[in-house]
Amino acid sequence: MDLFCGRCEGLYEVSRAAVVVTGVALRTAGPPDVASARPDPEAASLDVPLVARVDGLLEDVDFPDDRKGSLAAAVVHELLPGLPAGRRGLFLGTGLSSLTPDELRRDLYPSLRGGVFDREWLARDLEQGRPAPWRHQPERVTAVLAARLGAVRSETNFSACAAAAQSIAAGARAVARGDVDVALAGGHDSMLHPLGYLSFVVLGALSPSVGRPFDRRRDGFLIGEGAAVLQLEREDDARARGAPILARFLGAGSSVDAHNVTAPHPEGRGAALAMRRALHDARLEPGDVDYVNAHGTGTTVGDIAEAIAIHDVLGAVPTGSFKGAFGHCIAAAGAVEMAWCILGFGLGRTWGTVGCEEPDPALRCSVLLRPKNEPPRVVLSNSFGFGGQNCALLFGRP
């Protein structure tokens, strides 16, 4: 329902059941109103001064030494005991496969010859027609956890930093259509390992100091990790069993602008299209949205493009970003940020923007610097990934 053009808008309306959130589980390095970044010896050796790491040792028998898999297991296990009976689904967004030290030795080191990559060897190892090594299969965590749930349906989304938001949209629609009775939908990711650090250092995307979304001094993002899942059910089913309703799923929109491998369209065209499609999907007007959780990474070009898109679609709506607090959780970002917005409903909070002290006057964006003790009625949450993969979610207060 998020695929339409201006000439045929409204031709493909589909009746659907109302979907609500009855549970939230998440793991981030800290809350949205505190800077949680700390020095990390391994990261510092690779010229990354601060990272936002989830506290505590994450262990799981199926994912030894795999922080990304263990983060997913932690949030799914938290909600598992309270899941109602019925057909269950699991929808997870994830990022590049985590590499344990042993996997790194098996996968990377054989391609080194005298300290130099042997590209021909790598090409043979990854040639078409040969099954990919298990360690590069992003769905392996979903498969293990879906079996624990007894899920009749499971999906893994791999659309970079839009992956978790896309999975929430997919889970909500599966519930609304009646494909499943209850869905756990969200995402998990951790790139707090050498290849993760080096990837973003090479791209020049990481801040050499701290994350400052929408600030005039912004110079890159703070890398984090995390996981979150939302428990989604049809509203009638939730009310019938007396379940607490934490939020209402209103709609979602997606787009792919394919402007550049890593950079967004400078005018935010793809981002704007995703937001308009979300409004159409939810049957809402721009004025119905009273808070935007921006993707807001703190990169120079990214914040400019998103600010233009938000202003063009929604006008001067209060806008915040979590990434200065607990970092950019990469493929998990859309889920952990939406989860904190939903918890904000119950806490009576509209979150601000940690790290932004001097909003860039060149941005057409109404940045909310400090939290407000009043929750929004309707939240639009943006998630934008490399390659121009965009997703906007709309949730409302219960």
C-alpha positions as CSV (number, residue, x, y, z in Angstrom):
1,M,0.0,0.0,0.0
2,D,3.0,2.3,0.1
3,L,3.5,2.0,-3.6
4,F,1.5,4.7,-5.4
5,C,1.9,7.7,-7.7
6,G,0.2,11.0,-7.7
7,R,-2.1,10.1,-10.6
8,C,-3.4,6.9,-9.0
9,E,-3.3,7.8,-5.3
10,G,-6.2,6.2,-3.5
11,L,-6.9,3.5,-6.1
12,Y,-5.4,0.7,-4.0
13,E,-7.0,1.3,-0.6
14,V,-7.2,-2.0,1.4
15,S,-9.3,-2.6,4.4
16,R,-7.2,-3.7,7.4
17,A,-7.5,-4.3,11.1
18,A,-6.2,-1.8,13.6
19,V,-2.8,-2.8,15.0
20,V,-1.4,-1.9,18.4
21,V,1.8,-2.3,20.4
22,T,1.3,-4.4,23.6
23,G,5.0,-4.9,24.5
24,V,8.4,-3.3,24.0
25,A,11.9,-4.8,24.7
26,L,15.0,-2.9,23.9
27,R,18.8,-2.6,24.6
28,T,20.7,0.6,24.0
29,A,23.9,2.0,25.6
30,G,21.7,4.4,27.6
31,P,18.5,6.5,27.6
32,P,17.7,9.2,25.0
33,D,18.4,12.1,27.3
34,V,22.0,11.2,28.4
35,A,25.2,11.0,26.4
36,S,26.3,7.4,26.8
37,A,29.5,7.3,24.7
38,R,32.7,6.1,26.3
39,P,36.3,5.4,25.2
40,D,36.9,1.8,24.1
41,P,40.5,0.5,23.9
42,E,39.9,-1.5,20.7
43,A,38.1,1.3,19.0
44,A,40.7,3.9,20.1
45,S,43.5,1.9,18.5
46,L,41.6,2.3,15.2
47,D,41.2,6.0,15.5
48,V,37.6,5.9,16.9
49,P,37.6,7.9,20.2
50,L,34.1,7.1,21.5
51,V,31.6,4.3,21.1
52,A,28.2,3.7,22.7
53,R,28.3,0.1,23.9
54,V,25.5,-1.7,25.7
55,D,26.6,-2.6,29.2
56,G,27.0,-6.1,30.4
57,L,28.2,-9.3,28.8
58,L,25.8,-10.6,26.2
59,E,25.9,-14.4,26.0
60,D,23.8,-16.9,24.1
61,V,24.5,-20.5,23.4
62,D,23.6,-20.1,19.8
63,F,25.6,-16.9,19.3
64,P,28.8,-17.2,21.2
65,D,31.0,-14.1,20.9
66,D,28.4,-12.5,18.6
67,R,27.1,-9.3,20.1
68,K,24.6,-8.7,17.3
69,G,23.0,-12.1,17.7
70,S,23.1,-11.9,21.5
71,L,21.4,-8.5,21.4
72,A,18.6,-10.0,19.3
73,A,18.2,-12.9,21.7
74,A,18.0,-10.7,24.7
75,V,15.0,-8.7,23.5
76,V,13.1,-11.6,22.0
77,H,13.6,-13.6,25.2
78,E,12.3,-10.7,27.3
79,L,8.9,-10.8,25.5
80,L,8.7,-14.5,24.9
81,P,7.1,-15.5,28.3
82,G,4.2,-13.1,27.8
83,L,3.4,-13.8,24.2
84,P,-0.3,-14.9,23.7
85,A,-1.2,-18.1,22.0
86,G,-1.8,-18.2,18.3
87,R,0.1,-17.9,15.1
88,R,3.4,-16.0,15.8
89,G,5.7,-14.1,13.4
90,L,9.2,-12.7,13.8
91,F,10.4,-9.8,11.6
92,L,13.9,-8.7,12.2
93,G,16.1,-6.1,10.4
94,T,19.9,-6.7,10.7
95,G,23.2,-5.6,9.3
96,L,26.4,-7.1,8.0
97,S,27.2,-10.4,9.7
98,S,29.2,-10.0,12.9
99,L,32.6,-11.5,12.7
100,T,34.1,-13.3,15.7
101,P,37.9,-13.5,16.0
102,D,37.8,-17.1,14.8
103,E,35.6,-16.3,11.9
104,L,37.9,-13.4,11.0
105,R,40.8,-15.7,10.9
106,R,39.0,-18.2,8.6
107,D,37.4,-15.6,6.4
108,L,39.9,-12.8,6.0
109,Y,43.3,-14.0,6.8
110,P,43.5,-16.7,4.1
111,S,43.1,-14.0,1.5
112,L,46.3,-12.1,2.7
113,R,49.5,-12.7,0.9
114,G,52.4,-10.9,2.5
115,G,50.1,-8.5,4.2
116,V,48.3,-7.7,0.9
117,F,44.8,-8.8,-0.1
118,D,44.8,-11.4,-2.9
119,R,41.8,-10.3,-4.9
120,E,41.8,-13.3,-7.2
121,W,41.6,-15.6,-4.2
122,L,38.7,-13.6,-2.9
123,A,36.9,-13.7,-6.2
124,R,37.2,-17.5,-6.3
125,D,35.9,-17.7,-2.7
126,L,32.8,-15.7,-3.6
127,E,32.2,-16.8,-7.1
128,Q,28.6,-17.2,-8.3
129,G,27.1,-20.6,-8.0
130,R,29.0,-21.4,-4.8
131,P,26.9,-21.3,-1.6
132,A,27.8,-18.3,0.6
133,P,29.6,-19.2,3.8
134,W,27.2,-19.5,6.7
135,R,28.8,-16.6,8.5
136,H,27.6,-14.3,5.8
137,Q,23.9,-15.3,6.1
138,P,22.1,-12.4,7.8
139,E,19.0,-14.6,8.4
140,R,20.7,-17.1,10.7
141,V,19.8,-15.2,13.9
142,T,16.1,-14.8,12.8
143,A,15.9,-18.5,12.0
144,V,17.2,-19.6,15.4
145,L,14.9,-17.2,17.3
146,A,11.9,-18.0,15.1
147,A,12.2,-21.6,16.0
148,R,12.1,-20.7,19.7
149,L,8.9,-18.7,19.1
150,G,7.3,-21.5,17.1
151,A,6.8,-18.8,14.5
152,V,4.7,-19.7,11.4
153,R,6.3,-16.8,9.5
154,S,9.7,-15.1,9.7
155,E,11.4,-12.4,7.7
156,T,14.9,-10.8,7.7
157,N,15.3,-7.4,6.3
158,F,18.8,-6.3,5.1
159,S,18.2,-2.7,3.8
160,A,21.0,-1.1,5.8
161,C,20.0,1.5,8.3
162,A,16.3,1.3,7.2
163,A,16.2,-2.4,8.0
164,A,14.6,-2.4,11.4
165,A,11.9,0.2,10.4
166,Q,11.1,-1.9,7.3
167,S,10.7,-4.9,9.5
168,I,8.3,-3.1,11.9
169,A,6.2,-2.1,8.9
170,A,6.2,-5.7,7.5
171,G,5.2,-7.1,10.9
172,A,2.4,-4.6,11.4
173,R,1.0,-5.3,8.0
174,A,1.2,-9.1,8.5
175,V,-0.9,-8.7,11.7
176,A,-3.3,-6.3,10.0
177,R,-3.9,-8.8,7.1
178,G,-4.4,-11.7,9.4
179,D,-1.3,-13.6,8.3
180,V,-0.2,-13.9,12.0
181,D,-2.0,-13.2,15.3
182,V,1.0,-11.6,17.0
183,A,4.3,-10.4,15.7
184,L,7.6,-9.5,17.2
185,A,9.1,-6.9,14.9
186,G,12.2,-4.8,15.1
187,G,15.9,-5.2,14.6
188,H,19.4,-5.8,16.0
189,D,22.9,-4.7,15.1
190,S,26.4,-4.2,16.4
191,M,29.4,-3.0,14.4
192,L,31.6,-2.6,17.5
193,H,34.3,-4.8,16.0
194,P,37.4,-4.0,14.0
195,L,35.8,-4.4,10.6
196,G,32.9,-2.3,11.7
197,Y,35.1,0.5,12.9
198,L,37.3,0.5,9.9
199,S,34.4,0.5,7.5
200,F,33.1,3.8,8.8
201,V,36.6,5.3,9.3
202,V,37.3,4.7,5.6
203,L,34.0,6.3,4.7
204,G,34.8,9.3,6.8
205,A,31.4,9.0,8.5
206,L,32.4,8.9,12.2
207,S,32.9,12.0,14.3
208,P,36.4,12.5,15.7
209,S,34.8,13.7,18.9
210,V,31.0,13.3,19.8
211,G,27.7,13.1,17.9
212,R,26.0,16.4,17.3
213,P,22.9,16.0,15.2
214,F,21.7,19.2,13.5
215,D,24.4,21.2,15.3
216,R,26.5,23.7,13.3
217,R,29.6,21.9,14.4
218,R,28.5,18.4,13.4
219,D,31.2,16.3,11.9
220,G,30.0,12.7,11.7
221,F,28.1,10.2,13.8
222,L,28.7,8.3,17.0
223,I,28.7,4.6,16.4
224,G,26.5,2.5,18.7
225,E,24.8,-0.8,19.0
226,G,21.4,-2.1,20.1
227,A,18.3,-4.1,19.6
228,A,14.5,-3.7,20.0
229,V,11.3,-5.5,19.2
230,L,7.7,-4.4,19.4
231,Q,5.0,-6.8,20.2
232,L,2.2,-6.2,17.6
233,E,-1.4,-7.4,17.8
234,R,-4.8,-6.6,16.3
235,E,-6.5,-4.1,18.6
236,D,-9.6,-6.2,19.0
237,D,-7.5,-9.2,20.2
238,A,-5.5,-7.1,22.6
239,R,-8.6,-5.6,24.2
240,A,-10.3,-8.9,24.4
241,R,-7.5,-10.3,26.5
242,G,-7.0,-7.1,28.6
243,A,-3.5,-6.5,27.3
244,P,-2.0,-3.0,27.9
245,I,-2.0,-0.9,24.8
246,L,1.2,1.1,24.6
247,A,0.8,2.7,21.1
248,R,-1.1,2.5,17.8
249,F,0.5,1.6,14.5
250,L,-0.8,4.2,12.0
251,G,1.2,3.7,8.8
252,A,4.5,3.4,7.0
253,G,6.0,4.5,3.8
254,S,9.1,3.5,1.9
255,S,11.2,4.7,-1.1
256,V,14.5,4.1,-2.8
257,D,16.0,7.2,-4.4
258,A,19.2,5.5,-5.5
259,H,21.0,8.8,-5.8
260,N,24.3,7.6,-4.5
261,V,25.8,4.6,-2.8
262,T,26.3,6.4,0.5
263,A,25.0,10.0,0.2
264,P,21.3,11.0,0.2
265,H,19.8,13.1,-2.5
266,P,20.8,16.7,-1.6
267,E,17.2,17.9,-1.6
268,G,16.0,14.8,0.4
269,R,13.7,13.7,-2.4
270,G,13.6,10.0,-1.4
271,A,13.2,10.9,2.3
272,A,10.3,13.2,1.5
273,L,8.6,10.6,-0.6
274,A,8.8,8.0,2.2
275,M,7.2,10.5,4.6
276,R,4.4,11.4,2.2
277,R,3.7,7.7,1.6
278,A,3.5,7.1,5.3
279,L,1.0,9.9,5.7
280,H,-1.0,8.5,2.8
281,D,-0.9,5.0,4.3
282,A,-2.1,6.4,7.7
283,R,-4.7,8.7,6.1
284,L,-3.2,11.6,8.0
285,E,-2.5,15.2,7.1
286,P,0.9,16.8,7.7
287,G,-0.5,18.9,10.6
288,D,-1.5,15.7,12.4
289,V,2.2,14.9,13.2
290,D,3.5,16.8,16.2
291,Y,7.0,15.2,16.6
292,V,9.6,13.8,14.2
293,N,12.2,11.4,15.4
294,A,14.7,12.2,12.7
295,H,17.3,9.8,11.3
296,G,19.6,12.7,12.3
297,T,23.0,11.1,12.1
298,G,25.0,14.3,12.6
299,T,26.7,14.1,9.2
300,T,27.1,17.3,7.2
301,V,25.1,16.3,4.1
302,G,22.7,13.9,5.8
303,D,21.2,16.4,8.2
304,I,20.9,19.0,5.5
305,A,18.9,16.6,3.2
306,E,16.7,15.4,5.9
307,A,15.9,18.9,7.2
308,I,14.9,20.0,3.8
309,A,12.6,16.9,3.4
310,I,11.0,17.4,6.8
311,H,10.3,21.0,6.2
312,D,8.9,20.3,2.7
313,V,6.5,17.6,3.9
314,L,5.6,18.7,7.5
315,G,6.7,22.3,7.9
316,A,8.0,23.5,11.2
317,V,7.4,20.4,13.3
318,P,9.4,19.8,16.5
319,T,12.2,17.4,15.5
320,G,14.8,15.4,17.6
321,S,17.4,12.8,17.2
322,F,18.7,10.1,19.6
323,K,22.0,9.5,17.9
324,G,23.9,12.0,20.1
325,A,22.8,10.0,23.1
326,F,23.2,6.2,22.4
327,G,24.8,6.5,19.0
328,H,23.8,5.2,15.5
329,C,22.7,1.6,16.0
330,I,22.9,1.1,12.2
331,A,20.4,-1.6,11.1
332,A,18.7,-1.6,14.5
333,A,18.3,2.2,14.6
334,G,14.7,2.3,13.4
335,A,13.6,-0.2,16.1
336,V,15.4,1.2,19.1
337,E,14.4,4.7,18.3
338,M,10.8,3.8,17.7
339,A,10.8,1.8,21.0
340,W,12.1,4.8,22.9
341,C,9.4,7.0,21.3
342,I,6.7,4.6,22.4
343,L,8.1,4.4,25.9
344,G,8.0,8.2,25.9
345,F,4.2,8.0,25.5
346,G,4.0,6.1,28.8
347,L,6.6,8.3,30.5
348,G,4.8,11.5,29.4
349,R,8.0,12.6,27.5
350,T,8.9,14.1,24.2
351,W,12.6,13.5,23.8
352,G,15.1,16.2,22.8
353,T,18.4,16.0,21.0
354,V,21.5,15.2,23.0
355,G,24.7,16.8,21.5
356,C,22.9,19.6,19.7
357,E,23.8,22.8,21.4
358,E,24.0,25.3,18.5
359,P,21.4,24.4,15.9
360,D,22.7,25.1,12.4
361,P,20.8,28.2,11.2
362,A,21.2,26.9,7.6
363,L,18.9,24.0,8.4
364,R,15.1,24.5,7.8
365,C,14.4,22.4,10.9
366,S,12.8,23.1,14.3
367,V,15.2,21.1,16.5
368,L,13.9,20.2,19.9
369,L,17.0,20.6,22.2
370,R,15.6,19.5,25.5
371,P,12.9,16.9,26.5
372,K,9.4,18.1,27.2
373,N,7.2,16.7,29.9
374,E,4.3,16.2,27.4
375,P,4.1,13.3,25.0
376,P,3.3,13.8,21.4
377,R,0.1,12.5,19.9
378,V,1.6,11.3,16.7
379,V,5.2,10.5,16.0
380,L,6.8,10.1,12.6
381,S,10.1,8.2,12.8
382,N,12.6,8.3,9.9
383,S,15.2,5.7,9.0
384,F,17.5,6.1,6.0
385,G,20.0,3.6,4.7
386,F,22.9,3.6,2.3
387,G,21.9,3.2,-1.3
388,G,18.9,5.6,-0.7
389,Q,16.8,3.1,1.2
390,N,14.2,5.1,3.1
391,C,11.4,4.2,5.6
392,A,9.1,6.4,7.7
393,L,6.9,5.0,10.5
394,L,3.9,6.6,12.1
395,F,2.8,5.7,15.6
396,G,0.2,7.3,17.8
397,R,-0.4,7.6,21.5
398,P,-2.8,5.0,22.9
